[in-house]
C-alpha cells in the first residue's frame, strides 16, 4: 500500500482531505505555524502569540469546510484569521508597541551572542520603528505588517483582509510614507519597508 505524503499536496488539497480525515489538518499546522507565530509575536509579544496561534488554527480547523479550494496556498487565509484575532487585542498591541518604543526590547528572542552585538546598534532604531507603527491606523498597520513581516504579496494581503488590491496599495503607500517621515526619510529602516 502506497503512503501519500502530505508534503506532496497543496494546502487546498490538505484542507479538502481533512473534511473526511480531520487528522490531515495537522499537516497544515506543521507547514504554517512558524510564520503565523512570528507575525503575531512581532505584533503582540511571544506569550500572547502562543495562545493566538493555537486559536488561529482552531478557528481554521472549525471553518475548513468553508475554505475556497480555488486558492491552493492557505497562508493568506491563516493570516486573515490571525489578523482578526490581533484586532481583538488592538489595545494590547498599541501598549506593546509603546513599550517597545520605550525599551527597545524585541519580542522575538535571539541567541545571546546575537543579542549582545546586535542590540547595542539596533535598539534606538527599534524604538523609533515601534513608535512609527503605533502611530498608524489599524488598517494601515495590518497591511504594512502583512507585507513586511508576513511576506505576503498585495493580492494575498487583499485576500487576507478581504479588501480590494487597490485598498492594499493605498494603505501601504500611506503607511510607508508615515513610517518614513517618523524615521527621518532616508533612514535604513524606512527604506527596508519599501521591499
Secondary structure as GFF3:
##gff-version 3
##sequence-region A 1 195
A	DSSP	three_ten_helix	6	8	.	.	.	ID=ss1
A	DSSP	alpha_helix	11	18	.	.	.	ID=ss2
A	DSSP	three_ten_helix	22	24	.	.	.	ID=ss3
A	DSSP	alpha_helix	25	44	.	.	.	ID=ss4
A	DSSP	alpha_helix	46	62	.	.	.	ID=ss5
A	DSSP	three_ten_helix	64	66	.	.	.	ID=ss6
A	DSSP	alpha_helix	75	88	.	.	.	ID=ss7
A	DSSP	alpha_helix	90	103	.	.	.	ID=ss8
A	DSSP	alpha_helix	112	134	.	.	.	ID=ss9
A	DSSP	alpha_helix	138	148	.	.	.	ID=ss10
A	DSSP	alpha_helix	154	161	.	.	.	ID=ss11
A	DSSP	alpha_helix	165	183	.	.	.	ID=ss12
A	DSSP	alpha_helix	188	192	.	.	.	ID=ss13
###
